[in-house]
Amino acid sequence: MMDRSDQTTIESLLAGRNAILYNPERLPAVSLEWLQPQFWRLRQAVSAELGGRGQALAVETEAGPAVLRRFYRGGWVARYLHDRYLFTGVERSRSWREYRVLKQLFEAGLPVPEPLAASCERIGLAWYRAGLLTARVPGAVTLAECARYLDDQDWRRLGRTLSRFFRAGLRHPDLNAHNILLDEGRSWYVIDFDRAWIQDRPSFARPMIDRLFRSFERLGLRVDRQRLDIEPR
């Protein structure tokens, strides 16, 4: 049985020891099952497997096309913990923090997927698992997939888009060519805000841009930084 939190705008649910944060404007009803890949597989509602450590799935929901991403550990610790994280409070869970960042960026008019739901699923006394459901960007391809075919206008538009995020104070710890999307209207989006945060002043862009260009190098891409035309800071 789920208990609704006592809020003016209801946006969180408790299901036993599990918690769901959700968008009541897009999801009038929500279930923990919506954050489970098997739920969508059994209903043959998975339209694509998007890969990555989070093993994201494109799913067809009652709220429209969406992306479900489960949180998985990286590095050597993944061998032992896989998808378990130390529980230090629901609001500090990876999924809820990412949902909050997405919501703030989306409401500020920045090009990010609309957040739909996030789960914090308790395991025993010390651990939790997590999932995040977001609206899918229509017809999108990653920068890694399309970089070779972009013209100067596309690159300048990307630079202006990233500059908007930096002015808004975003600190993205993993800005790379797989976390930037180009939609069917040739607009740019940024995704995957795990461990990202927003500060109350413009961000120093250089470390994030350096990380982006290292990802180009790993893909064997040569990109002139001047083509991005990032605003200085």
GUNUFI-700218 format. One record per residue (C-alpha): residue number from 1; x, y, z. Coordinates in steps of 0.001 Angstrom, whole numbers, plus 500000, padded with zeros to 6 digits. Example, Ala and Ser with C-alpha at 12.3 -4.5 7.8 and 13.67 -1.06 7.14 Angstrom:
<atoms>
 resi     xx     yy     zz
    1 512300 495500 507800
    2 513670 498940 507140
</atoms>
This chain:
<atoms>
 resi     xx     yy     zz
    1 500000 500000 500000
    2 501387 503406 499018
    3 501067 506452 501275
    4 501051 509870 499672
    5 503351 512433 501237
    6 501592 515426 502805
    7 502509 518122 500278
    8 500562 520878 498538
    9 501679 519370 495244
   10 501816 515610 495726
   11 505023 514313 494198
   12 506305 511502 496396
   13 504982 508119 497452
   14 506023 505539 500006
   15 505575 501829 499290
   16 506698 500100 502457
   17 510395 500954 502761
   18 510609 502058 499138
   19 510075 505625 497935
   20 509087 507140 494589
   21 509459 510747 493524
   22 507305 511547 490499
   23 505862 514232 488261
   24 502130 514461 489127
   25 501396 516564 486043
   26 502606 513786 483743
   27 501877 510720 485886
   28 498533 510947 487716
   29 499248 507448 489031
   30 502592 505707 489408
   31 503867 502345 490589
   32 507265 501068 491654
   33 506949 498602 488780
   34 507397 501487 486334
   35 510997 501746 487519
   36 511713 498051 486826
   37 512988 496894 483400
   38 511208 493550 483686
   39 507828 495293 483944
   40 508264 496770 480475
   41 509902 493679 478983
   42 506971 491475 480008
   43 504592 493899 478302
   44 506761 494027 475182
   45 506930 497789 475670
   46 510703 498147 475237
   47 511363 499915 471930
   48 515170 500104 472190
   49 518106 499248 474446
   50 520240 502353 474756
   51 523288 500795 476406
   52 525739 502387 478794
   53 526534 501353 482351
   54 523012 502376 483349
   55 521594 500010 480715
   56 518917 502504 479725
   57 515784 501261 478007
   58 513469 503208 475717
   59 509956 502251 476830
   60 506437 503061 475675
   61 504411 504282 478654
   62 500938 505712 479180
   63 502676 509081 479550
   64 504374 508693 476167
   65 507842 507496 475069
   66 510254 507431 477988
   67 513710 506267 479021
   68 514215 504058 482065
   69 517700 504025 483530
   70 518810 501863 486417
   71 521808 502951 488491
   72 524839 500644 488379
   73 528232 500921 489967
   74 531335 501536 487891
   75 534961 500515 488343
   76 536257 497697 490512
   77 533509 498137 493110
   78 530903 497051 490548
   79 532152 493486 490918
   80 531010 493430 494538
   81 528123 495891 494789
   82 526739 495968 491205
   83 523604 498106 491742
   84 523714 498676 495514
   85 524463 502013 497150
   86 524914 502935 500799
   87 521662 504396 502142
   88 522078 507750 503901
   89 518541 509072 503366
   90 516043 509166 500534
   91 516797 512763 499572
   92 520491 511885 499230
   93 519904 508885 496952
   94 521452 509104 493476
   95 518100 508903 491719
   96 516317 511555 493788
   97 519224 513982 493495
   98 519318 513562 489714
   99 515556 514017 489516
  100 515832 517287 491484
  101 518600 518588 489197
  102 516607 517665 486088
  103 513478 519310 487431
  104 515306 522555 488202
  105 516922 522667 484759
  106 513707 521724 482955
  107 511692 524374 484787
  108 514382 526932 483908
  109 513737 526201 480228
  110 516999 524381 479571
  111 517019 521528 477033
  112 516932 518392 479196
  113 514565 515409 479236
  114 511532 516019 481422
  115 511805 514001 484669
  116 508930 511593 485251
  117 509827 509427 488254
  118 512681 508276 490475
  119 512864 505371 492908
  120 514846 504625 496044
  121 514429 500910 496818
  122 515712 499788 500204
  123 517733 496573 500590
  124 518178 495512 504187
  125 519306 498161 506647
  126 522226 499723 504822
  127 521651 499651 501053
  128 519360 500790 498278
  129 518852 500377 494534
  130 517596 503147 492258
  131 515933 503923 488957
  132 515036 507047 486971
  133 512321 507516 484354
  134 512456 510499 481984
  135 510621 511563 478848
  136 512411 510499 475686
  137 513852 513171 473377
  138 512160 512457 470013
  139 514351 511243 467184
  140 517551 511931 469112
  141 521042 510674 468317
  142 524119 511130 470467
  143 526889 513559 469628
  144 529165 510520 469424
  145 527014 509169 466585
  146 526615 512372 464586
  147 529796 514408 465246
  148 531378 513484 461892
  149 528424 514917 459976
  150 527932 518267 461731
  151 528454 521606 460026
  152 529781 524807 461580
  153 526276 526013 462419
  154 525557 522818 464362
  155 528766 523226 466376
  156 528051 526893 467125
  157 524532 525991 468213
  158 525980 523324 470518
  159 528383 525866 471997
  160 525543 528283 472702
  161 523485 525507 474284
  162 526307 524414 476586
  163 526970 528038 477514
  164 523371 528311 478753
  165 523971 525410 481132
  166 527218 526891 482385
  167 525573 530275 482997
  168 522861 528484 484992
  169 525551 527077 487307
  170 525470 523438 486190
  171 528406 521245 487200
  172 528213 518088 485085
  173 530822 515534 486235
  174 530608 513419 483075
  175 530008 515683 480102
  176 530943 513529 477128
  177 529855 512860 473554
  178 527418 510157 474673
  179 525595 512511 477067
  180 524728 515155 474476
  181 521835 514559 472068
  182 520777 516115 468777
  183 517036 515812 468172
  184 515155 515565 464889
  185 514742 519365 464808
  186 518537 519776 465195
  187 518256 521107 468736
  188 520759 520030 471382
  189 520005 518352 474711
  190 522181 517355 477658
  191 521419 514130 479575
  192 522711 511921 482410
  193 522999 514177 485458
  194 524082 511516 487938
  195 526213 513303 490592
  196 525632 516662 488869
  197 524725 519747 490874
  198 523733 523359 490316
  199 525578 526154 492043
  200 524301 529688 492623
  201 526728 531306 490187
  202 527956 530581 486635
  203 530146 527489 486371
  204 533768 527375 485292
  205 533361 525631 481944
  206 536950 524550 481246
  207 537009 521207 483170
  208 533729 520097 481595
  209 534806 521095 478085
  210 538156 519333 478613
  211 536280 516176 479542
  212 534089 516485 476450
  213 537134 516780 474188
  214 538821 513806 475842
  215 535745 511796 474889
  216 536185 512980 471287
  217 539777 511736 471372
  218 538688 508321 472638
  219 536272 508128 469715
  220 539009 509072 467261
  221 537366 512405 466452
  222 539279 515587 465722
  223 537215 518627 466679
  224 538489 522209 466686
  225 537529 523844 469997
  226 536937 527124 468216
  227 533973 525599 466433
  228 532070 525361 469742
  229 532503 529055 470495
  230 531928 528575 474244
  231 531436 531809 476143
  232 534566 532473 478229
  233 534487 531522 481905
</atoms>
